[in-house]
Amino acid sequence: MSASPFSLKPAPDRLDVRRERVRLRPFEERDLDAMAAYRGDAEVCRYLPFDPQTADDIRRRNGALMGRTTLEGENGGVMLAVERLDDDDVIGDLVLFHLDPAAGSAEIGWVMSPAASGRGLATEAVRALIDTAFEVYGLRRLVARIDPDNARSVALAERLDMRREAHFVEEDWFKGRWSDLLVYAVLAREWDAPAG
C-alpha cells in the first residue's frame, strides 16, 4: 500500500474569519455563558451527543479546544464561536474535528442559538467553516453526521449542496431510541462556496 498523496497545510497562528454578517474565531472562556444559554436548552440538545449543558459542562467537555487553531494532536480539533457582527453576540459554535490526516478528511458540526434562526446566519457561518476547512487547512473532504429527524440540520446541509452519501437505519441507541444516521459530504474540488 502506498503513502497518501495528501498533505495538511500548517495550522494558522491566528484564525479570524469574517463574512457579511458573522465572524468565526476560536472559542474562549468569555464565550461560555452565551454558549450555555443555547446549549442549556433541551430542544437544542435533542439531536446532539450531550444533554443540556452549563458553562462548567462546556468547559469540562470542550475546554481543551479553547483558543486552538490546529486540527492535529490527541483529541485534535477546532471549535469556533459564531459572532453576529452587528452586536458581537455569540449565536452558535462550530467544530472541525475527527481529522484523518492520511485521507485529508474531517467532520464538521454546528450548534446554533434558536434566537438566531430563520435569518440565514447558520448557512453563512457553516459556509464560512467549509471555506476555512478547504482554504486555510487544505482539507480534501468534509462530512457531517446528522439524525434524519433533525430537519433544520438536514435542510442546512442540503442548502450548502452537501451530498447525502448514506442513510444508516437504526444505527445507534441514542437518547432512549434507535436512531438513524445520515452522512453528508463535500469534496474540496466540488466546493465553490455557492451564494445564498
SVG drawing of the C-alpha trace seen along z (x, -y; Angstrom):
<svg xmlns="http://www.w3.org/2000/svg" viewBox="-38 -46 42 48">
<polyline fill="none" stroke="black" stroke-width="0.4" points="0.0,0.0 1.4,-3.4 1.5,-6.5 -1.3,-9.0 -0.6,-12.0 -2.4,-14.3 -0.6,-16.8 -2.4,-19.1 -1.5,-22.8 0.2,-24.1 -2.3,-25.5 -2.6,-29.2 -1.3,-31.0 -4.5,-33.1 -7.9,-32.4 -10.5,-35.2 -13.0,-34.5 -15.4,-37.3 -18.4,-37.2 -21.1,-39.7 -23.0,-39.1 -20.9,-36.7 -17.4,-36.2 -15.8,-32.8 -13.0,-32.7 -11.6,-30.1 -13.9,-29.9 -12.7,-31.3 -13.6,-31.4 -15.6,-34.6 -18.0,-32.7 -19.1,-30.1 -22.1,-32.0 -23.5,-32.8 -22.9,-29.2 -24.6,-27.8 -27.7,-29.9 -28.4,-27.9 -26.6,-24.7 -28.6,-24.6 -31.9,-24.3 -33.2,-20.7 -34.6,-21.3 -31.2,-22.5 -29.6,-19.4 -32.2,-17.0 -30.0,-15.6 -26.6,-16.4 -24.4,-13.8 -24.8,-15.5 -27.6,-16.7 -28.2,-20.4 -25.0,-22.0 -24.0,-24.6 -20.9,-26.8 -18.9,-24.3 -20.1,-21.4 -18.9,-23.1 -15.6,-23.9 -15.1,-20.2 -16.2,-18.8 -14.6,-21.3 -12.0,-23.2 -9.1,-21.6 -10.3,-23.2 -10.2,-26.8 -8.1,-29.0 -7.0,-26.1 -6.2,-26.6 -4.7,-23.2 -6.6,-20.1 -3.7,-17.8 -2.8,-16.1 -4.6,-13.9 -8.3,-14.9 -7.5,-17.4 -10.0,-19.8 -11.0,-23.4 -14.1,-24.8 -15.2,-28.2 -17.6,-30.7 -20.0,-32.3 -20.4,-36.0 -23.1,-38.1 -21.2,-41.2 -23.9,-43.8 -23.8,-43.2 -20.9,-40.8 -23.3,-38.3 -22.2,-34.7 -25.1,-32.9 -23.5,-29.5 -20.5,-27.3 -18.9,-25.2 -16.5,-22.3 -14.0,-20.8 -12.7,-17.5 -12.0,-13.8 -9.2,-14.6 -7.9,-11.7 -4.6,-13.2 -3.9,-10.4 -7.2,-11.0 -7.4,-14.7 -10.8,-14.5 -12.6,-15.8 -16.0,-16.1 -17.9,-19.3 -20.7,-20.1 -22.7,-23.0 -24.9,-24.2 -26.9,-27.4 -29.0,-29.5 -32.7,-29.4 -32.7,-33.2 -30.6,-33.4 -32.7,-31.0 -34.6,-31.9 -32.2,-34.6 -29.6,-32.6 -26.9,-33.1 -26.3,-29.4 -25.9,-28.9 -23.5,-31.8 -21.5,-30.5 -21.3,-26.9 -20.4,-28.0 -17.5,-30.1 -16.4,-27.0 -16.3,-24.9 -14.4,-27.6 -11.9,-27.6 -11.6,-23.8 -10.6,-23.8 -8.7,-27.0 -7.0,-27.5 -6.4,-23.9 -6.2,-22.4 -8.6,-19.5 -9.8,-17.4 -13.1,-16.1 -15.7,-17.0 -18.5,-15.0 -21.5,-15.9 -23.3,-13.2 -27.0,-14.1 -30.0,-12.5 -32.7,-12.5 -35.3,-13.8 -33.1,-16.9 -34.9,-18.7 -33.1,-22.0 -29.6,-20.5 -30.7,-18.3 -32.0,-21.4 -28.8,-23.3 -26.6,-20.5 -28.7,-20.4 -28.7,-24.2 -24.9,-24.0 -25.1,-21.4 -23.5,-18.7 -24.1,-15.3 -26.2,-12.7 -23.9,-9.7 -25.5,-7.3 -28.6,-6.6 -27.9,-4.1 -31.2,-2.7 -31.3,-2.3 -27.6,-2.9 -27.3,-3.6 -29.2,-3.6 -29.4,-7.3 -31.3,-9.2 -33.8,-6.4 -34.5,-5.3 -32.9,-3.5 -31.7,-6.4 -31.0,-6.6 -27.9,-8.5 -27.5,-10.5 -24.0,-11.2 -23.5,-14.2 -20.2,-15.1 -18.5,-17.5 -15.1,-17.4 -12.8,-20.5 -12.9,-20.1 -16.7,-20.3 -16.9,-23.3 -17.2,-26.8 -18.9,-28.5 -22.2,-28.8 -24.1,-32.0 -27.3,-32.0"/>
</svg>
